[in-house]
Amino acid sequence: MTGHHLVLCDGPTGDARALQGAYARYLAGCCRQFLALGPELPPVLRAAHDRVVALVRRALATDERRLLNCFASPTVGTPLRCLALRDELPAFRARIDEAVAALMPHLLLEMGLRRLIGDGETFVWEHGAPRLASLAIGGEIVPHEGATGLTFSTTRVVAVAGGEEIAGVPLDCDGMRSACDQPSGFRFERRYRRLGKVTHFATADHNPIAAFETHPNKSGNPVDLGDRPEEEWIGILDQAFDLIEAFLPRTFAEMRMLLHEVIPVGYDDARHLSASYREAIGTIYLTLHPNVMTMTEAVVHEFQHNKFNVASDSVEFLSNAFHPLYKSPIRPDPRPLWGILLAVHAFLPVAELYRRMRDAEHPCAAHPGFERRLSELDLKNHEGMEMLRAHARFTAAGHALFADLEALEGRHLAERSARGLTNVPTEVHVA
């Protein structure tokens, strides 16, 4: 990876293949991590893991791309990546262990849905019968409470108790829903709804560290509709994605590849607090706000964080990423340069979106606060960039990434100068 084209692929030299390549490497890394997972599992699960590994290796030889896409599922990739935090976050150890224990049956479900379990082959999971969720089916299938295990094949999931089959559902959406409508021992609970052409609105979360929070104004990210109906959430988010598709179409295409779910975490009409996790690639957490521009900003911002987290999984961009801490132009708490780099990587594309909407005379641009917000974004971006220019020690890939950031910033500052606006922030934290 060179570091180029990971800021905004909508410019004249942008190349969406940079993210595609980074994401492919990320998923391959997840697969390798799973194959080597055995020693980190409780002894009781290691034999089952060996059998799943054999199944995964056969699927890799058959259709590598479809197999790697199983690790893009939030029910698989996120618990897998959180396992590395088990000792670092002891308060979350039990949640991580529970999520990791459910990881393998969820992987088997994803493989079954993609027909990656051989014809006539079955896999018996004898370590409980968890709820099984998948974006592909729009929710969770919940086995009968008496089930003690599950059997997976390329066509069905079967609940088992005392060595006997007690219920089964086919692995096609129509057949599954029909079976769950019957008193068959399974039931279906809708947990995912489509958001336009790009992603899903999720009311289930499989991130075991979602309650972990570093922002001083938040206390974690539990699923919370904020006493608002799902239709209200989906309505304003659809508008936000429509704006992104219209004005940042290549970024929208990247979202279709990488962004899997939006999780609601409350309502606030005074401020907006969004989040994402390096371990939960493809997931963003949003509070609901009545202003569509606020929601659009948050979507772009958190998606940019996902992009950067994918890219940085295999490449270092800063040699002094986490120490020391500096005053941030974005947040009230001191931040490492990594956080400041994340901020400008997120907010420079947001400022570009505002410009394109203004130049197209979009109705939102007529709002009296639109230009004020754009100016605020520009000056905060400039503060962050000045901080990085003064203190960052970039790697080769980091220099390439920062060159793309500077090119975008330079266009924005030049446009401001041409309009007679100052480019001097109220405070430039370069000390």
DATA-V767774 format. One record per residue. N is the residue number from 1. RES is the residue in one small letter. SS is DSSP state (H for helix, E for strand, - for the rest). PHI is phi in whole degrees, -180 to 180 (none if undefined). OMEGA is omega in degrees with one decimal (NA if undefined). Layout:
n:res:ss:phi:omega
N:RES:SS:PHI:OMEGA
N:RES:SS:PHI:OMEGA
//
This chain:
n:res:ss:phi:omega
1:m:-:none:-178.9
2:t:-:-90:-174.0
3:g:-:97:178.7
4:h:-:-76:170.6
5:h:-:69:-179.8
6:l:-:-105:177.9
7:v:-:-97:-177.7
8:l:-:-147:-176.9
9:c:-:-84:-177.6
10:d:-:-88:178.7
11:g:-:-79:-176.4
12:p:-:-65:180.0
13:t:-:-112:-176.7
14:g:-:-68:-178.5
15:d:-:-138:-177.6
16:a:-:-67:-179.0
17:r:H:-69:179.0
18:a:H:-63:178.4
19:l:H:-69:179.6
20:q:H:-59:179.1
21:g:H:-67:179.2
22:a:H:-63:-178.8
23:y:H:-69:176.9
24:a:H:-61:177.6
25:r:H:-65:179.0
26:y:H:-61:-178.7
27:l:H:-65:176.1
28:a:H:-63:176.7
29:g:H:-65:175.8
30:c:H:-61:-179.5
31:c:H:-64:178.6
32:r:H:-61:178.1
33:q:H:-61:179.8
34:f:H:-64:-177.9
35:l:H:-61:-178.1
36:a:-:-98:-169.4
37:l:-:-74:-168.8
38:g:H:-45:-176.7
39:p:H:-62:-179.5
40:e:H:-88:-178.2
41:l:-:-90:171.3
42:p:-:-58:-178.1
43:p:H:-51:-176.7
44:v:H:-65:-177.3
45:l:H:-99:-170.4
46:r:H:-71:178.3
47:a:H:-66:177.1
48:a:H:-63:178.4
49:h:H:-61:178.9
50:d:H:-58:-179.0
51:r:H:-70:176.7
52:v:H:-68:177.8
53:v:H:-59:178.6
54:a:H:-60:178.5
55:l:H:-65:179.7
56:v:H:-64:-179.5
57:r:H:-63:177.6
58:r:H:-64:179.8
59:a:H:-68:176.4
60:l:H:-60:-179.9
61:a:H:-70:-178.0
62:t:H:-87:-176.7
63:d:-:-154:-175.2
64:e:H:-60:-175.7
65:r:H:-64:-179.7
66:r:H:-66:179.0
67:l:H:-65:-179.8
68:l:H:-64:177.6
69:n:H:-65:174.5
70:c:H:-62:-178.4
71:f:-:-79:173.0
72:a:-:-77:-179.9
73:s:-:-63:177.2
74:p:H:-60:179.4
75:t:H:-78:-178.1
76:v:H:-113:-174.2
77:g:H:-65:-176.1
78:t:H:-67:176.2
79:p:H:-59:179.6
80:l:H:-60:-178.1
81:r:H:-73:-180.0
82:c:H:-73:-177.0
83:l:H:-59:-179.9
84:a:H:-65:-178.4
85:l:H:-96:-173.9
86:r:-:-57:-180.0
87:d:-:-85:-179.3
88:e:-:-72:-179.2
89:l:-:-121:-175.3
90:p:H:-60:179.2
91:a:H:-66:-177.6
92:f:H:-107:-173.2
93:r:H:-60:-178.2
94:a:H:-65:179.2
95:r:H:-66:179.0
96:i:H:-64:179.8
97:d:H:-61:179.5
98:e:H:-64:-179.9
99:a:H:-67:179.8
100:v:H:-68:177.5
101:a:H:-62:178.9
102:a:H:-87:-176.0
103:l:H:-63:-174.7
104:m:H:-66:175.5
105:p:H:-62:176.0
106:h:H:-69:175.2
107:l:H:-63:177.5
108:l:H:-62:177.1
109:l:H:-62:-179.6
110:e:H:-62:177.8
111:m:H:-67:177.3
112:g:H:-63:179.7
113:l:H:-63:179.9
114:r:-:-97:178.6
115:r:-:57:179.5
116:l:-:-103:169.3
117:i:-:-98:-171.8
118:g:-:-58:177.0
119:d:-:-57:179.7
120:g:-:80:-178.8
121:e:-:-94:175.4
122:t:-:-130:177.4
123:f:E:-129:-179.0
124:v:E:-98:175.8
125:w:E:-101:-170.9
126:e:-:-104:-171.6
127:h:-:-112:178.4
128:g:-:102:-178.2
129:a:-:-130:-177.5
130:p:-:-73:166.7
131:r:-:-57:-179.3
132:l:E:-118:-177.8
133:a:E:-112:175.2
134:s:E:-156:173.5
135:l:H:-59:-174.9
136:a:H:-64:179.9
137:i:H:-104:174.9
138:g:-:81:-179.2
139:g:E:174:-178.3
140:e:E:-119:166.6
141:i:E:-103:-171.9
142:v:E:-114:-179.7
143:p:-:-69:174.9
144:h:-:-58:-175.7
145:e:-:-62:178.8
146:g:-:-84:-178.2
147:a:-:-69:179.0
148:t:-:-113:179.9
149:g:E:-165:-178.2
150:l:E:-138:174.1
151:t:E:-120:-177.5
152:f:E:-113:170.1
153:s:-:-140:-179.7
154:t:-:-76:-178.4
155:t:-:-122:-172.2
156:r:E:-146:162.8
157:v:E:-119:-176.4
158:v:E:-121:173.6
159:a:E:-89:-174.3
160:v:E:-125:173.2
161:a:E:-145:179.6
162:g:-:59:179.8
163:g:-:78:-179.0
164:e:E:-115:174.1
165:e:E:-72:179.1
166:i:E:-115:178.9
167:a:E:-169:176.9
168:g:E:-150:174.9
169:v:E:-134:177.0
170:p:E:-74:-178.2
171:l:-:-93:165.9
172:d:-:-126:-168.6
173:c:H:-59:-178.0
174:d:H:-64:-179.8
175:g:H:-66:179.0
176:m:H:-64:179.8
177:r:H:-62:-179.4
178:s:H:-64:180.0
179:a:H:-65:-179.3
180:c:H:-73:175.3
181:d:-:-76:-178.8
182:q:-:-94:176.5
183:p:-:-75:-171.7
184:s:-:-99:-179.0
185:g:-:103:172.0
186:f:-:-106:168.3
187:r:E:-135:-178.0
188:f:E:-111:175.0
189:e:E:-125:179.5
190:r:E:-70:179.7
191:r:-:-127:-177.0
192:y:E:-133:174.1
193:r:E:-129:-177.6
194:r:E:-66:169.8
195:l:E:-109:179.4
196:g:-:53:-177.8
197:k:-:-102:-164.9
198:v:-:-120:-169.7
199:t:E:-156:-178.0
200:h:E:-129:170.2
201:f:E:-95:-169.9
202:a:E:-115:173.8
203:t:-:-113:170.2
204:a:-:-132:-178.1
205:d:-:-132:-179.8
206:h:-:-110:176.6
207:n:-:-92:-175.6
208:p:-:-72:178.7
209:i:-:-113:-178.5
210:a:-:-62:178.0
211:a:-:-84:177.7
212:f:-:-77:-173.5
213:e:-:-144:175.5
214:t:-:-111:-179.6
215:h:-:-75:-176.0
216:p:-:-68:-178.2
217:n:-:-101:-177.8
218:k:-:-133:177.0
219:s:-:-136:179.2
220:g:-:90:-173.3
221:n:-:-134:176.4
222:p:-:-72:176.2
223:v:-:-60:-174.9
224:d:E:-158:177.6
225:l:-:-78:179.9
226:g:-:63:-179.0
227:d:-:61:175.7
228:r:-:-113:179.3
229:p:-:-68:178.4
230:e:H:-57:-178.6
231:e:H:-61:178.6
232:e:H:-67:177.2
233:w:H:-60:-175.3
234:i:H:-65:-179.9
235:g:H:-60:-177.0
236:i:H:-76:177.0
237:l:H:-69:174.4
238:d:H:-60:176.2
239:q:H:-62:179.6
240:a:H:-62:-179.9
241:f:H:-67:175.3
242:d:H:-62:177.9
243:l:H:-64:179.7
244:i:H:-64:179.5
245:e:H:-62:-177.1
246:a:H:-73:-170.0
247:f:H:-112:173.3
248:l:-:-133:-170.0
249:p:H:-64:179.5
250:r:H:-73:174.1
251:t:H:-63:176.0
252:f:H:-59:178.2
253:a:H:-64:175.6
254:e:H:-63:178.5
255:m:H:-63:179.5
256:r:H:-62:179.4
257:m:H:-82:-165.7
258:l:H:-107:-172.9
259:l:-:-89:-173.0
260:h:-:-101:-175.7
261:e:E:-155:172.2
262:v:E:-114:-177.0
263:i:E:-109:-179.2
264:p:E:-78:-179.9
265:v:E:-134:172.1
266:g:E:107:-179.3
267:y:E:-121:176.0
268:d:-:-154:-178.5
269:d:-:-91:-179.5
270:a:-:-103:-177.9
271:r:-:-149:179.1
272:h:-:-129:179.9
273:l:-:-125:179.2
274:s:-:-108:-177.5
275:a:E:-158:168.5
276:s:-:-152:-177.1
277:y:-:-127:179.4
278:r:-:-61:-179.0
279:e:-:-83:-175.2
280:a:-:-114:-179.1
281:i:-:-67:-179.9
282:g:-:94:-179.1
283:t:E:-119:171.3
284:i:E:-129:-179.2
285:y:E:-111:-176.3
286:l:E:-132:163.9
287:t:E:-87:179.0
288:l:E:-86:177.7
289:h:-:-133:-175.3
290:p:-:-72:-178.2
291:n:-:-89:-176.4
292:v:H:-65:178.7
293:m:H:-68:176.9
294:t:H:-62:178.9
295:m:H:-67:-179.7
296:t:H:-66:174.8
297:e:H:-53:-175.6
298:a:H:-62:179.2
299:v:H:-63:-179.6
300:v:H:-62:-178.0
301:h:H:-57:-176.6
302:e:H:-71:175.3
303:f:H:-66:176.9
304:q:H:-60:176.2
305:h:H:-61:178.0
306:n:H:-61:177.4
307:k:H:-57:-176.4
308:f:H:-68:177.7
309:n:H:-65:175.5
310:v:H:-65:-177.4
311:a:H:-63:-175.0
312:s:-:-78:177.3
313:d:-:-65:-176.2
314:s:-:-120:-176.3
315:v:-:-140:172.7
316:e:-:-93:180.0
317:f:-:-109:-178.3
318:l:E:-133:173.6
319:s:-:-90:175.4
320:n:-:-124:-170.3
321:a:-:-69:-166.7
322:f:-:-119:177.4
323:h:-:-144:-3.7
324:p:-:-82:177.5
325:l:E:-98:-178.9
326:y:E:-133:174.2
327:k:-:-67:-175.4
328:s:-:-96:173.3
329:p:-:-77:-173.2
330:i:-:-111:-173.6
331:r:-:-114:-177.8
332:p:-:-77:-176.9
333:d:-:-100:176.5
334:p:-:-58:-174.5
335:r:E:-132:169.7
336:p:E:-71:179.3
337:l:H:-61:175.8
338:w:H:-57:180.0
339:g:H:-65:179.6
340:i:H:-71:175.7
341:l:H:-64:175.4
342:l:H:-58:-176.6
343:a:H:-65:-177.9
344:v:H:-70:176.5
345:h:H:-63:179.5
346:a:H:-86:-169.8
347:f:H:-86:175.1
348:l:H:-63:173.8
349:p:H:-64:175.9
350:v:H:-63:177.8
351:a:H:-63:176.6
352:e:H:-66:177.2
353:l:H:-58:178.7
354:y:H:-58:-178.4
355:r:H:-63:-178.1
356:r:H:-66:176.6
357:m:H:-67:178.3
358:r:H:-64:-177.4
359:d:H:-66:177.6
360:a:-:-87:-178.8
361:e:-:57:175.8
362:h:-:-64:-179.0
363:p:H:-54:178.8
364:c:H:-61:-177.5
365:a:H:-70:178.6
366:a:H:-80:179.6
367:h:-:-65:-175.9
368:p:H:-60:-179.6
369:g:H:-89:-174.9
370:f:H:-66:-179.9
371:e:H:-66:179.1
372:r:H:-64:178.6
373:r:H:-66:178.1
374:l:H:-61:179.0
375:s:H:-63:178.6
376:e:H:-62:177.6
377:l:H:-61:-178.6
378:d:H:-60:-175.7
379:l:H:-71:175.9
380:k:H:-67:175.6
381:n:H:-59:-179.3
382:h:H:-64:176.7
383:e:H:-59:-179.5
384:g:H:-63:179.4
385:m:H:-65:177.1
386:e:H:-63:177.4
387:m:H:-61:-179.8
388:l:H:-68:177.7
389:r:H:-60:-176.2
390:a:H:-79:-167.4
391:h:H:-126:-171.7
392:a:-:-72:171.0
393:r:-:-112:-174.0
394:f:E:-84:166.3
395:t:-:-78:178.1
396:a:H:-60:178.1
397:a:H:-64:178.3
398:g:H:-65:177.4
399:h:H:-62:179.4
400:a:H:-66:177.6
401:l:H:-62:-177.5
402:f:H:-67:176.1
403:a:H:-62:176.9
404:d:H:-67:176.0
405:l:H:-63:-179.1
406:e:H:-66:179.1
407:a:H:-64:179.2
408:l:H:-69:176.6
409:e:H:-60:-178.9
410:g:H:-60:178.0
411:r:H:-64:-179.0
412:h:H:-66:-179.2
413:l:H:-69:177.5
414:a:H:-63:178.4
415:e:H:-65:176.7
416:r:H:-64:179.7
417:s:H:-61:179.8
418:a:H:-64:178.9
419:r:-:-93:178.3
420:g:-:80:-179.7
421:l:-:-96:179.6
422:t:-:-76:175.5
423:n:-:-110:-178.6
424:v:-:-97:177.3
425:p:-:-66:177.9
426:t:-:-65:173.4
427:e:-:-139:174.9
428:v:-:-111:-172.1
429:h:-:-87:-178.9
430:v:-:-114:-177.0
431:a:-:-73:NA
//
